Amino acid sequence: MSTPELNKQQLNEIKIKQAMMMLEKIINDASVPRNIRRAAINALNMLRDFSLTPGVRAANAVSVLDEVSQDPNMPMHARTAVWNIVAVLSTVKD
């Protein structure tokens, strides 16, 4: 193969970094209600907790985001972004 193989740990970290960038977009979006931005901050902090394994960090963040994704006040673009983040993080396994 022409490209070097990435191991599972590196792939997990890439996925987590991608999710973190998407969460930062939600956090910085003024059209998103404050409680949803607060949940995004909590999820981002969980992803930054390097004392846990990548799978646990991702599962904790998914738990927070899944709970807030049911909020009827969430704008559609933010709901779609949250679903995309959950989809990326759900592929992170230890």
N, C-alpha and C positions, 0 to 999 in steps of 0.2 A: 504494500500500500504506500501511496505517496505521502499521506499525512500520518503523523504519529498517532498511535492509539492513546486515547485518554482513559485513565482508569476511572472506576466508578466514583471514587471520592472527588476527583476533579470535575466530573460531569455534574455531580450533586452541587458542588460549590458554584458552578457556572449557572445552574438553574436557580439557585438561591439568590445569586447576584442579580439575575434577570428579574426575579420577583421583587427584589428590593428596589430596583429602579422603577418598576411599575407602581409600587406602593408610594414611592416618593412623588410620583405624578399626582396620585390621588390626594396625598397630604397637602400638596401645593395648589390644588384646585379650589378656588374660592366658591365655586358653585356647589361643592359637596358639603352637606350638613356637618356641623361640628362633631356630632357623636360618631359619625362614620369616619371622619378624619382621625378622631381619637382612637378608634379601633384599628385603623391603618397604622398609626404610630405604635400601638401595642404590638401588632403583628410584626412590624419592622424591628422593634426591640427584641422580640422573641427570635427573629432570624439572626440577629447580631449576637446572641448569647452563645459564645463559642465553648462554654463549659458543657454543652449538650452535643449529642451527635447530630449530623445533618438531618437525619430522618425525624428525630424528635423535634428539632427546631421547626422543620417544615410542618409537622403534624400539629404543633402548638399554634402556629400561625394560621393554618387552615381552620382550626377550631374557632378561633376568634373571627376570621373572615366569614365563615359559614354562618355564624350566628348573626352577624350584621347584614349579610346579603339578603335577609328576609325583611329588612326595614322598608316599609312602604314609602318613606320619604327620600329614598335614595334615587338620584337621577339615573336614567337608563344607561348613559355612558359610563357612569361609575360602577353600576351593577355589572355591566359587561366586563369592565376591567377587573373587578373582584373575581368574577367567574374565571377569567383568563389566568389570574394569579393562582387561584385554587387549582386549576388544571395543571399548571406548571409544577406547583409544589406537591401535588398528589403523586407525581412521578418520582419524587425523591425518596429513595429507600436506603436503609443502612446495609 
